[in-house]
Structure formats: C-alpha cells, structure tokens
C-alpha cells in the first residue's frame, strides 16, 4: 500500500470546517478484536514529526535486480521516500495511482534528473525484490528516477523509525501512516507530507523551492542552469487541469527586475564617474 503524498484538502464535511489529510490508512476487512493492534494516530504523528531535520542513515537495501543500494547513493538531489506493502488490494490502487500521476506531472515540470523517488516495501520477507518488481510493473511505473527497494527484515524497524513511519499488523492487513518523506540534497529529512489524495502541486512546490534555492553545481553551465531555474519558477499549477503551465507574466516580471537592476547599476556607475571627473577638474 503506497503511503501517499498530500497537502491538498480532503472532501468538505461541513460548510464551516474541512478536515485535514487522512493520516492513517486502515484497510477494510475482519477487524474483530483489533483494539490492541490499531495504530495510535497521535503517537504516529508525533514520531513522524520528530524526525524532521535529522539525517537519513546509510541503510543498504536491494533494488528490483537484487543489487545492494545504499540510500546515500541518492544524496546530491532531493529524494521522496514512501513505504508500501505489495499485498494491499483495498485503497492502495487508487493511492498509488494518485502518487504516480503527481510524480509524472512533477517530472514534466522539473525534469527526471532533478530529484529521485524510492518506494520501500516494509512487509518483510514478503516485499522481496521480485515482489517490488511485480508491484511496479502492475502499476506501469517505469520512470528513470523512481526505484523500488526491499530492506532486510532485520533493519525494517530501524529504517522505519529513521523516517518516522509507523505501522501495525492487523488481521485486515496493516494500519500505517499515509506519508511521503521529503529528504533534502544533504540527506536530511526536510518535510513530511500526509494523506491519501493529493495534487501535483503538493509534490512539486517544495521541490521547486529546494531546487531553485540550491547552489549551482560547478559542473553545470551557469547560464543554462539559470535559464532552466527561471523556467521552473515560472511554472504554475492549474487546479482545473491538474497540470503545470508556464506563467509568462512572471517572465516579464523577472525581465523587468533585471532591467531595473541594470539601470540602477548604470546610474551608480555614471554618478561615480562624474564624481571622479569633477575631482580631476578641481585638482
């Protein structure tokens, strides 16, 4: 079950107040006698928030080809992390499709080379590399920056605690946090995003801020990188279509600001040149 990313509003329950995002996924089924194994939503949220600002450990997992993959491999770019269990069949299909749509739209805006996403199977030993491969194929997920990883059963507790992800087994499956973790390029947890419904805006906006605010890599062409960052900044979310579009008005605003700065620099240069000339004449 995909722990879905969201900051978008849930359905309105009354004219006065709309509820927040759904934090915990509770699969339907036989729940007789589950009082002691139901996830404590308040405690789960506290744990999730407590890890913000902390570094991600150098955990080593297996990818779909059973190759050892350290999470440190993803440093240098923002990283999205969500936890899934492949046996989920109730809400997961819709949740996974929502996440997939948001990621694909974000890739179209930012580019697949700007960030990475990993889905981690927490139900071990059942979420094996082969099971994760089938899961990705089932949903048609083949983006170059999206990987599916399988941890050893021995490190699942440490791994989930590191990301502030909570879950408990029930006879209906798992109660677990609806959570996607945003990790910055330095490997520190930047934000948690919750819910089961979301838009591309909820995913792309924090990534836009992280990408455009980062130093320009020395191996990147400066002018080309600046132009691409301006393109990203000028992309705005259209809630009607659910996609991003170019806001050309922002281009004119940026061009106007640059022109103004050039004008002020010319005024300052002219003033200093005039003062030097006056000093020479008076001397």
ChimeraX attribute file (.defattr): number of C-alpha atoms within 10 A of each C-alpha:
attribute: neighborCount
match mode: 1-to-1
recipient: residues
	/A:1	27
	/A:2	29
	/A:3	30
	/A:4	31
	/A:5	32
	/A:6	28
	/A:7	19
	/A:8	18
	/A:9	15
	/A:10	16
	/A:11	11
	/A:12	11
	/A:13	9
	/A:14	8
	/A:15	6
	/A:16	6
	/A:17	8
	/A:18	12
	/A:19	11
	/A:20	14
	/A:21	20
	/A:22	17
	/A:23	21
	/A:24	24
	/A:25	23
	/A:26	20
	/A:27	20
	/A:28	14
	/A:29	11
	/A:30	11
	/A:31	15
	/A:32	9
	/A:33	10
	/A:34	13
	/A:35	9
	/A:36	9
	/A:37	15
	/A:38	17
	/A:39	22
	/A:40	15
	/A:41	17
	/A:42	11
	/A:43	10
	/A:44	19
	/A:45	19
	/A:46	11
	/A:47	17
	/A:48	24
	/A:49	15
	/A:50	13
	/A:51	20
	/A:52	19
	/A:53	14
	/A:54	14
	/A:55	16
	/A:56	19
	/A:57	15
	/A:58	13
	/A:59	17
	/A:60	19
	/A:61	19
	/A:62	18
	/A:63	22
	/A:64	18
	/A:65	12
	/A:66	13
	/A:67	12
	/A:68	15
	/A:69	17
	/A:70	14
	/A:71	17
	/A:72	14
	/A:73	11
	/A:74	19
	/A:75	17
	/A:76	14
	/A:77	20
	/A:78	23
	/A:79	26
	/A:80	23
	/A:81	23
	/A:82	25
	/A:83	28
	/A:84	24
	/A:85	23
	/A:86	22
	/A:87	15
	/A:88	15
	/A:89	13
	/A:90	15
	/A:91	15
	/A:92	21
	/A:93	14
	/A:94	16
	/A:95	20
	/A:96	22
	/A:97	17
	/A:98	20
	/A:99	24
	/A:100	19
	/A:101	16
	/A:102	23
	/A:103	24
	/A:104	16
	/A:105	20
	/A:106	25
	/A:107	19
	/A:108	12
	/A:109	23
	/A:110	21
	/A:111	13
	/A:112	17
	/A:113	10
	/A:114	17
	/A:115	22
	/A:116	21
	/A:117	23
	/A:118	19
	/A:119	21
	/A:120	27
	/A:121	27
	/A:122	27
	/A:123	20
	/A:124	15
	/A:125	14
	/A:126	16
	/A:127	23
	/A:128	23
	/A:129	22
	/A:130	15
	/A:131	19
	/A:132	25
	/A:133	20
	/A:134	14
	/A:135	20
	/A:136	19
	/A:137	11
	/A:138	10
	/A:139	12
	/A:140	11
	/A:141	17
	/A:142	10
	/A:143	14
	/A:144	10
	/A:145	16
	/A:146	20
	/A:147	19
	/A:148	25
	/A:149	28
	/A:150	29
	/A:151	24
	/A:152	17
	/A:153	14
	/A:154	10
	/A:155	15
	/A:156	18
	/A:157	12
	/A:158	12
	/A:159	20
	/A:160	16
	/A:161	14
	/A:162	20
	/A:163	28
	/A:164	22
	/A:165	26
	/A:166	23
	/A:167	22
	/A:168	15
	/A:169	14
	/A:170	21
	/A:171	14
	/A:172	16
	/A:173	20
	/A:174	23
	/A:175	21
	/A:176	26
	/A:177	29
	/A:178	30
	/A:179	29
	/A:180	27
	/A:181	25
	/A:182	25
	/A:183	28
	/A:184	24
	/A:185	18
	/A:186	16
	/A:187	23
	/A:188	19
	/A:189	25
	/A:190	20
	/A:191	18
	/A:192	24
	/A:193	21
	/A:194	25
	/A:195	24
	/A:196	27
	/A:197	22
	/A:198	23
	/A:199	23
	/A:200	28
	/A:201	23
	/A:202	17
	/A:203	22
	/A:204	22
	/A:205	16
	/A:206	14
	/A:207	23
	/A:208	20
	/A:209	12
	/A:210	16
	/A:211	21
	/A:212	16
	/A:213	10
	/A:214	11
	/A:215	8
	/A:216	14
	/A:217	10
	/A:218	7
	/A:219	6
	/A:220	10
	/A:221	10
	/A:222	12
	/A:223	9
	/A:224	10
	/A:225	14
	/A:226	14
	/A:227	11
	/A:228	14
	/A:229	18
	/A:230	15
	/A:231	17
	/A:232	20
	/A:233	20
	/A:234	18
	/A:235	20
	/A:236	18
	/A:237	20
	/A:238	13
	/A:239	11
	/A:240	6
	/A:241	8
	/A:242	14
	/A:243	19
	/A:244	20
	/A:245	13
	/A:246	16
	/A:247	14
	/A:248	13
	/A:249	10
	/A:250	16
	/A:251	15
	/A:252	11
	/A:253	11
	/A:254	14
	/A:255	12
	/A:256	12
	/A:257	12
	/A:258	12
	/A:259	12
	/A:260	12
	/A:261	12
	/A:262	12
	/A:263	12
	/A:264	12
	/A:265	12
	/A:266	12
	/A:267	12
	/A:268	12
	/A:269	12
	/A:270	12
	/A:271	12
	/A:272	12
	/A:273	11
	/A:274	12
	/A:275	12
	/A:276	12
	/A:277	12
	/A:278	11
	/A:279	9
	/A:280	9
	/A:281	8
	/A:282	7
	/A:283	6
